[in-house]
Amino acid sequence: MVEDIKGGKKIADVIVRNIDDGKELKIPVGGLFVAIGHEPNTAIFKGQLEMDDRGYIILKNQTKTSIEGVFAAGDVHDYRYRQAVTAAGFGCMAALDVEKWLTEKKHTSQQEIPKRTEYLQERS
């Protein structure tokens, strides 16, 4: 377990404690990656987007969710890897899917888009 982080403007050392024997170890490092939790932060979407029994958003066709025009990326759908690289990759995919969706909806009435936003706000 991380006991302390040492350094000035940059991390220099991490002090860890062995949870079995209580011994401390000083590890010289140049950075620190903090892992995410084991539960997705999707409670805000409960009842609005289709999710699996663990609370992860179910994707359809790469990054699309159960609501047209709503896309998801990263840790909210990825129960296997749950890491920054996956989130960045899926974020790029979602951005491309959004761009395509907006292009396809170009001829849609401009008043339909605010209605979708209001719909999502009402459901939250």
Phi, psi and chi 1 to 4 in degrees:
 res  aa     phi    psi   chi1   chi2   chi3   chi4
   1 MET       -  142.4  136.9  170.0   37.5      -
   2 VAL   -74.2  122.2  174.6      -      -      -
   3 GLU   -94.2  -39.4  -81.6  -66.5  -47.7      -
   4 ASP  -159.5  157.1 -159.2    0.4      -      -
   5 ILE  -124.5  125.3  -60.0  169.3      -      -
   6 LYS  -111.5  148.7  -56.8  -74.8 -173.9 -177.1
   7 GLY   146.2  177.0      -      -      -      -
   8 GLY  -103.8 -107.8      -      -      -      -
   9 LYS   -74.8  -14.2  -68.4 -176.9  178.6 -176.5
  10 LYS  -135.4  143.5  179.6 -179.6  166.3 -171.1
  11 ILE   -63.8  133.7  -65.4  174.0      -      -
  12 ALA  -113.5  -41.4      -      -      -      -
  13 ASP  -142.5  150.5  -58.7  -63.3      -      -
  14 VAL  -120.8  130.0  173.9      -      -      -
  15 ILE   -99.1  121.0  -49.2  -59.6      -      -
  16 VAL  -115.8  152.0  -64.9      -      -      -
  17 ARG  -119.9  129.4  179.1 -177.8  -55.6  -82.8
  18 ASN   -70.8  120.2 -176.4  -43.5      -      -
  19 ILE   -73.0  -13.9   59.4  172.4      -      -
  20 ASP   -85.3  -46.1  -67.0  -33.9      -      -
  21 ASP  -113.7   -3.8   62.7   18.4      -      -
  22 GLY    78.9    0.6      -      -      -      -
  23 LYS   -72.5  142.5  -68.8 -178.4 -179.2  176.4
  24 GLU   -98.6  149.0  -75.7 -170.1   -3.4      -
  25 LEU  -137.1  132.0  175.3   64.8      -      -
  26 LYS   -96.4  122.3  179.4  179.4  174.8 -178.5
  27 ILE  -115.2  118.3  -56.1  170.5      -      -
  28 PRO   -73.2  126.7   18.2  -21.8      -      -
  29 VAL  -141.2  163.8  -61.9      -      -      -
  30 GLY  -108.9   -1.9      -      -      -      -
  31 GLY  -172.6  175.2      -      -      -      -
  32 LEU  -146.0  130.6  175.7   68.7      -      -
  33 PHE  -106.6  122.4  175.6   79.3      -      -
  34 VAL   -97.1  121.5  179.2      -      -      -
  35 ALA   -71.5  151.5      -      -      -      -
  36 ILE   -78.6  172.9   62.4  162.0      -      -
  37 GLY   -73.5 -178.0      -      -      -      -
  38 HIS  -102.1    3.9  -64.8  -73.8      -      -
  39 GLU  -123.0  134.8  -65.3 -179.8   20.2      -
  40 PRO   -69.8  147.5   28.0  -34.3      -      -
  41 ASN   -89.3   68.5 -168.2    9.2      -      -
  42 THR  -119.5    7.7   57.0      -      -      -
  43 ALA   -54.0  -35.1      -      -      -      -
  44 ILE   -60.3  -24.0 -170.7  172.1      -      -
  45 PHE   -99.0   -1.4  -55.1  112.8      -      -
  46 LYS   -58.4  130.9 -171.2  173.1 -176.7  174.4
  47 GLY    82.4   -5.4      -      -      -      -
  48 GLN  -110.8  -42.9  -61.6  178.7   64.3      -
  49 LEU  -115.0  148.2  -62.7  175.6      -      -
  50 GLU   -68.3  129.5 -173.8  179.2   -9.2      -
  51 MET  -131.5  159.8  -66.4 -171.3 -146.7      -
  52 ASP   -84.2  179.9   65.9   16.3      -      -
  53 ASP   -69.0  -10.5   58.4  -14.8      -      -
  54 ARG   -96.3   -4.9  -66.6  173.0  -73.4 -162.9
  55 GLY    95.6    8.4      -      -      -      -
  56 TYR   -88.4  140.4  -70.3   91.7      -      -
  57 ILE   -69.5  133.0  -63.7  170.6      -      -
  58 ILE   -86.7  128.1  -64.9  172.8      -      -
  59 LEU   -97.7  148.9  -61.9 -176.7      -      -
  60 LYS  -126.4  128.0  -49.1 -162.1 -178.6  -83.0
  61 ASN    55.5   63.0  -61.6  -37.5      -      -
  62 GLN    78.8  -79.6  -54.2  -58.3  -34.1      -
  63 THR  -123.6    1.6   62.2      -      -      -
  64 LYS   -77.3  144.4  -64.7  177.8 -177.3  178.7
  65 THR  -102.1 -169.5   67.4      -      -      -
  66 SER   -74.9   -7.3   55.3      -      -      -
  67 ILE  -113.7  126.9  -64.3 -180.0      -      -
  68 GLU   -58.7  132.6 -176.7 -177.5   -7.0      -
  69 GLY    87.2   -0.3      -      -      -      -
  70 VAL  -112.3  125.4  177.4      -      -      -
  71 PHE  -120.1  154.6  -60.1   81.1      -      -
  72 ALA  -133.6  151.1      -      -      -      -
  73 ALA  -150.4  149.6      -      -      -      -
  74 GLY    83.2 -144.2      -      -      -      -
  75 ASP   -63.5  -20.0  -60.9  -16.1      -      -
  76 VAL   -71.9  -16.2  -64.0      -      -      -
  77 HIS  -123.8  -15.5   81.1   86.5      -      -
  78 ASP  -100.7   91.3 -179.8   14.4      -      -
  79 TYR   -79.6  -13.7   62.4   88.3      -      -
  80 ARG   -85.8  -53.6 -177.9  171.2  179.7 -174.0
  81 TYR   -94.9  -44.0  -62.0  105.5      -      -
  82 ARG    47.1   43.7  -65.2  178.9  -80.3 -171.3
  83 GLN  -129.8  167.8  -61.9  -64.2  -38.4      -
  84 ALA   -60.5  -38.4      -      -      -      -
  85 VAL   -63.4  -44.4  169.9      -      -      -
  86 THR   -62.9  -44.4  -56.0      -      -      -
  87 ALA   -61.2  -42.6      -      -      -      -
  88 ALA   -65.0  -44.4      -      -      -      -
  89 GLY   -62.2  -47.3      -      -      -      -
  90 PHE   -70.3  -29.2  -93.7   90.0      -      -
  91 GLY   -62.0  -42.3      -      -      -      -
  92 CYS   -63.9  -44.2  179.0      -      -      -
  93 MET   -61.0  -44.1  -69.8  167.3   60.6      -
  94 ALA   -62.7  -41.4      -      -      -      -
  95 ALA   -60.6  -42.5      -      -      -      -
  96 LEU   -66.5  -38.9  -67.1  170.8      -      -
  97 ASP   -66.7  -38.7  -73.6  -14.7      -      -
  98 VAL   -63.4  -45.1  166.7      -      -      -
  99 GLU   -58.5  -44.0  179.7 -177.8   40.4      -
 100 LYS   -64.5  -43.7 -179.1  179.7 -179.6 -148.0
 101 TRP   -61.7  -44.5 -178.0   80.9      -      -
 102 LEU   -63.6  -40.0  -71.3  170.7      -      -
 103 THR   -62.4  -43.2  -60.0      -      -      -
 104 GLU   -66.5  -30.0  -69.8  170.3   -5.1      -
 105 LYS   -91.4    7.6  -60.8  -63.0  176.7 -172.1
 106 LYS   -52.1  -35.2 -169.7  168.6  155.3 -179.5
 107 HIS   -88.5   -0.3  -57.9  -68.5      -      -
 108 THR   -72.0  145.4  -57.5      -      -      -
 109 SER   -54.5  137.9  165.1      -      -      -
 110 GLN   -63.7  -20.6  -72.6  -61.2  -44.3      -
 111 GLN   -81.4  -16.0  -63.5 -172.3    1.8      -
 112 GLU   -72.6  -34.1 -173.0  174.6  -28.5      -
 113 ILE   -65.5  -48.0  -67.0  171.7      -      -
 114 PRO   -60.2  -32.7  -25.8   33.7      -      -
 115 LYS   -62.8  -39.0  -74.1 -179.5 -174.2  174.9
 116 ARG   -64.9  -40.2  -74.7 -160.5  179.8  123.8
 117 THR   -63.4  -44.6  -57.0      -      -      -
 118 GLU   -61.9  -39.7  -69.0  167.2   14.3      -
 119 TYR   -59.2  -46.5  168.7   78.0      -      -
 120 LEU   -66.8  -38.4  -71.1  173.5      -      -
 121 GLN   -66.1  -38.7  -71.0  172.8  -14.7      -
 122 GLU   -65.6  -32.5  -72.2  171.7    7.7      -
 123 ARG   -83.5   -9.8  -64.0 -171.1   70.4 -171.8
 124 SER   -92.1      -   61.3      -      -      -
